Amino acid sequence: MTRPRIAFPALRAFVAKELQHILRDRQTLTVLLLMPLVQVLLFGNALRNDVRDIRLAVVDPSPTVTTQQLHDAFVATRRFRIVADARSMDEVEPLFRRGEADAALVIDPAFTEQLGRGEPARALLVTDASDPNTGSTMQAYALAVIGDYERTLRGASAAGIAVQTRMRFNPTLESVNLFVPGLIALVLTLVSSLMTAISLSREKERGTLEILLVSPLRPWQIIVGKVVPYVGLGLANASTTLAVAWLVFRIPFRGSAALLLAESLLYTITSLSLGVLIAANAPSQRGAMLGALVGTMLPNTLLSGLIFPIASMPAPLRLVTNIVPARWFIVIARGIMLKGAGLAHLWLETLVLCAMTLVLLAAAVRRFDARLA
């Protein structure tokens, strides 16, 4: 019995045909080559447990040479940045609400006198624990700096420094309190950007979108009519997510539910605008899906602060996070739910989302107008 001979010329021709097919499909080839590179770069820079650029507020009611030395000990490190020198904790509270301070060191008014009498000098370390892992890390770094400074005082006072610690906004260090507010952004992005891009691209492929051009509707009216149902769907998803967060996970809700729903509506419109822009530039439904995944889901997962703290990222990557809409919405959601912050504290993030919405809407309408008109 003879074994069948392998037709090497035919196999070689078949492999060459498949290679040519891949090379002709520039879109798929680009994704196959660039996607691993982008993932390695993003994950390599975002997956970090260390925390840098910790914003510290120092409350020193009675400044002395000794307390200034403690102040300088934090300045000398590369991890801490002094954002405020206050005289009372009341001056620091708005910084916590606005997310402009990560920790506060409250020095006792009699700090120097206590050391002079050989007594433990008292200090209070307050840390924002809305991100429990980051909060614990920041507290450990601060205690290490205080410990190093305490060792320099051994010759002057054997009593050292007695530091009390306090975790703000999430004292039990529940990780669910961190992730669930951020998941609202992820859910709204999935419904708004991804589904809108796919839906509009499907309409373009089928030719039904061009049929609407014979109607009196203008391109911007067609876009509005297509995305309005998704606005209602996004609000419904935001409401159900908040209900689950409160009823199932028992996440504290210290702020205004109406304000959070209004901010969710704004973020939904921002995501819809991004989805429309992706659909306008995508050549096919598959291209729109890939564009939405790369342009929305990947940045929203890695660069928004949902999982990995932005403070631990390199400076260039921190700059990139400013153009990710979810980064600003997550700050708003956590601020309202965990810190009880109002619009007076979150006006900057709201203004940024409004500006992004206007820019994306204008770009999407102009692009669709050029392609449909």
N, C-alpha and C positions, 0 to 999 in steps of 0.2 A: 504494500500500500504506500503510495507516494503522497507526501505532504504537499499541499498547495503552495506554489511559489508566491512570495510577497511581491506585489507589483510596486516596486520602489519608484519608478517614474510617475505612476499614477498618484502615489501617496505624496511625492514631492510636489506635483502639480496642485494637489488638493490643499496642501499646507501653504503654498504660494498664493493660492486663491483666497484663503482665509486671511492671510497676512495683508493682502491688498485690500480686502474688505474692511479690515480694522483701520488701515491707513487712510482709506477714503472717508470713514466716519470720523471726521475731525472732532466732533463734539464728544463722542464717547472716548476717543483717544486722549483728549485733553483731561477729561475727568479721571481716567485710569492713571495718568501720569502725575497730575497735579494734586489729586485728592489725598494720596498717601503723604505727599510732601507737606501739604497744608495741615493735615492731622498731626504729623510728627512735630511740626513747628508750634502749633497751638497747644497740643497736649504737653509738649516738653517745657513750654514756658508757663502754662497755666497750672499744671499739676505740681504745686509746691505747697508744703506744709508750713514753711517758715513765713513770718510776717515782718514786713519792713514798712518804713514810713508810718510809724504809730504816732498819731496826733495826740499829744499830751497837754492837758491844761494843768497848771500849777496854781494852787490856792495857798498863798502865803500871807496871812493877815499881818504878821510882824516880821518883815524881812530883816535878816541879820547876815553877818559874814558866814555863819555856819549854814543857814538855810540856803544862801546863795551857792555855797559849795555843793550842796545836794542838788540844787537846780542845775549847776554846771556839769554834774556827773551824768545827768540825762542828756544834756546837750552834746557831751563828748562822744556819745554812742552814735552809731549809724542807724539805729532802728527807731529812735525817738525824734520827734520834731515838736518843739514847744509852740502851741498855737495860741495860748493865752496865759498871761500872768495876772491872776485875779486876787481880790482881797476877800471874797466870800464865794460860797458854793452857788449862790443865787446868780452870779455872773456866768457860771459854767453851765447851768441847767439848759439855757437855750442852745448852747453848742451841742449838747447831747441830742436834743430834740431835732436839730437840723442835720445831725450826722456829721458835724464838723470837728468833733472830738471823740477819740476812742477810749481815752482813760483820763482820770483826774487824780492828781496827788494833792491831798489836803494836809497841810502841815499845821500842827498844833501851834497856837499863838505863843505858848511857853516852851517851844521846842528847844531853844538855846539854853534857857534857864534850867530845864529838866536835865540836860546833859551836864550843865555845870554843877548841879547838886548830886550827880551820880545816879540819877533816876533814868528809867527807860524813856527816851523821847518818843512821843506819840505822833503817829501819822496815819492817815486813812487813804487807801488806794481804791478808787472807784473805777470799775471797768464796764464798758458796754458789752453785754453778753447776748445781744440779739443774735449774734453768730457764736454759739457756745464754744466751738473749737478754737476759733480765733480769739475769743475773749479769754479763754484759759491760757492760751499761748502768750497773749499780751501781758496778762497778770504775772506769768512766770518770768518774762523778760524784765518787767519793772521790779519785781522782788529781787532779781539777780543784781540789778544796778544798785538797789538800796543795800543789798548785802555787801557788795564790793565797797560802797561808801562807808558802811558800818565798820568794816575791818580797818579802815584808815583812822577811825576814831578810837580804837582800842586803847591807845596811849592816853587819850584825854578822858574817856569815860568807858568803864567796863560794862555799864548797863546796856549800851547799844540803843537800838531803835525798835520800838514795839509797833508793828504795822498791822492795822486791821484792814481786812479786805471786804469788798462788797461788790456783788454783781448786779448790774442794772438791767431792767427790762426782761430778763430771762433768768431769774435767780436759781431756778432748778436745773438750768443748762439742758433743757429739752431740745433735741435736735429738730424735732418736728416743728417747733416754733420758727425755726429758720427756713425750712424747706417749703412748707405749705404756702406761705405768702408768695414765694418765688414761683411756685407751680402755677399760680394764677396767670402769670405772664406766659408761661410755657403753653398752657391750655389755650389762652386767647390767641397766641401766635399760631398754634396748630390750626385752629378754626378759621382765623382771619387770613393770615398771609398764605399759608399752604393751600387751603381749600379754594381761596379766591383765585390764586394763580392757576391752579389746575382747572377750575371751572371755566374761566375766561379763555384759557388756551384750548380747551375742548370745544368751546363755541367757535373759536377761530378755525380750528381744523375741520369742523363740520360745515363751515360756511354760513351758519345761522346768524353770526354776528354781523356779517356784511349785509344780510337781508334787511336788518333793522335800519340801514342807511336810507332806504327808500321811504321811511317814515319821517314825519316832521321832527323827530327827536334829533338833537345834536349829540355829538360824541360824548360830551361830559354828562348829558342826561342819561345816555345809555349806561355809562359807567356807574352813575349813582343808582340807577334802577337795579343793576346787577348786584351791587354790594350792600344795599340797605338791608335785605334779609339777613345778611351775615352780621350786621351790627346788632340786630335783635338776638341772633343766636349767640353772639359773643356775650351780651349782657346776661342772657339766661345761664350760660356756662359760668360766668363770674358769680352770679347769685348762688348757684348750686355748690360751687367750690367753697364759697364763704360759709354756706350752711353746713357743709361737711366738716370744714375746719373747726367750726364752733361746736357742733353737736357730737361729732365723732372723736376728734382729736383734742377737744377742749382747749383750743388755742385762745389765749386772752384777746379780747377785742376792746381796746382802750380808746379808740378814736371814733370818728363819725362814719357810720355805714353809708350814709348818703354821699359823703365826700369820696369814699373809696369806690362806690359805684360810678360816680361821675368821672373819676380818674380812669376807671376801667373802660368806660365808654370812649374817653379820649385815646387811650392806648389801643383800643380795638380799631378806631378810625386810622390811627397811625399804621397799624399792622395791615389793615385793608389797603391803604395807599401803597405800601411796599409790595403787597401781593399783586396789585394792579400793574405797578411799574415792572415787576418781574414778568408778568404775563405779556405785557406790551413788547418786551424785548426778546422773549423766548420764541424760537422758531417752531416749537412743537410742544405738545403736552408733556412729553418726557423731559424736554429741556426746561419747561417751567417747574416741573417737580424737582429736578436737580438744582435749579437755581434757587428755589424756595428753601430746600434743605440746606444748601451751602450758605445762602445769604441770610437765613433767619434762624433755623433750628440749631445749627452748629455754633454761631456766635452767641445765641441766647443761652445755650447750655454752658459754654466755656468762659465767655467774656462778659457776662452780665452780673457776676457775683452770686448767681444762684447756688452754685456748689463750691467754687473756689474763690477765696477772698481776693478782691482786686488789689489790695495793698501788698499782696505777696508777689504780684506780677512785675516783670521788668518795666522800666519807665516807658519804652516805646509801645508796649502792649497796653499799658494803662491809658495811653493817649488814644489808642484804637477803641477802647471800651466806650469812649465818649460818643461815638457814632452808633452805638448799639441801643436801640430804643428800650429794650428790656432792662438795661442797666438802670435807667432812670425810673422806670415803673416799679422795679423791685424795691428801690429806696423808698418810694412813696408807699407801697403796700406794707412794708415792714414798719415804716414810720407811723402809719395810721394804726395798724393792728397792735404792735408791740409797745410803741412809745406814746401813743395818744397824740401824735403830732397833728396839727391843723394846717390849713393853707398858708398861714403866716410863716410856718417853718418849712413848708414844702413848695413855696412859690417858684423857686428856681427850677426844680425838676419839672414842675408843671409847665413852666414857660418853655423849657427845652423841648418837651413833648409837643407843645403847640407849634413851635417853629419847625420841628421835624415833620409834623403832619402837613403843614402848609407847603413845605418844600417838596415832599413826596407827592402830594396831591397835584401840585402844579406840574411836576415832571411827568406824572402818569397821564394826566389829561392831555398834555402837549404831545406826548409820545403816541397816544392812541389817536389823537386828532390827525397826526401826520400819517399814520398807517391806515386809518379808515376813511379819511376825507378824500 
